[in-house]
Amino acid sequence: MLTQRNSIHMLVDIKQNDNWYFTTFQNSRAQFVGRPQEAQVLTNDLKQLL
């Protein structure tokens, strides 16, 4: 069974001496308790970015 969930990710990289370094990653589940229409708006926005 596939469960669809929206998440908001933050990724921070640093470029130093022409090299890129991964420094931070955060994954937060986007919860819209009692507001399913807002979850659908976020899903539509994210699909447009793909």
Contacts in CASP RR format, 6 or more apart in sequence:
PFRMAT RR
TARGET T0000
AUTHOR 0000-0000-0000
METHOD contacts of the structure
MODEL  1
MLTQRNSIHMLVDIKQNDNWYFTTFQNSRAQFVGRPQEAQVLTNDLKQLL
4 43 0 8 1.000
5 29 0 8 1.000
5 30 0 8 1.000
6 29 0 8 1.000
6 30 0 8 1.000
6 39 0 8 1.000
6 42 0 8 1.000
6 43 0 8 1.000
6 46 0 8 1.000
7 27 0 8 1.000
7 28 0 8 1.000
7 29 0 8 1.000
7 30 0 8 1.000
8 27 0 8 1.000
8 28 0 8 1.000
8 30 0 8 1.000
9 25 0 8 1.000
9 26 0 8 1.000
9 27 0 8 1.000
9 28 0 8 1.000
10 24 0 8 1.000
10 25 0 8 1.000
10 26 0 8 1.000
11 22 0 8 1.000
11 24 0 8 1.000
11 25 0 8 1.000
12 22 0 8 1.000
12 23 0 8 1.000
12 24 0 8 1.000
12 25 0 8 1.000
13 20 0 8 1.000
13 21 0 8 1.000
13 22 0 8 1.000
13 23 0 8 1.000
14 20 0 8 1.000
14 21 0 8 1.000
14 23 0 8 1.000
15 21 0 8 1.000
30 39 0 8 1.000
30 42 0 8 1.000
32 38 0 8 1.000
32 39 0 8 1.000
32 42 0 8 1.000
END
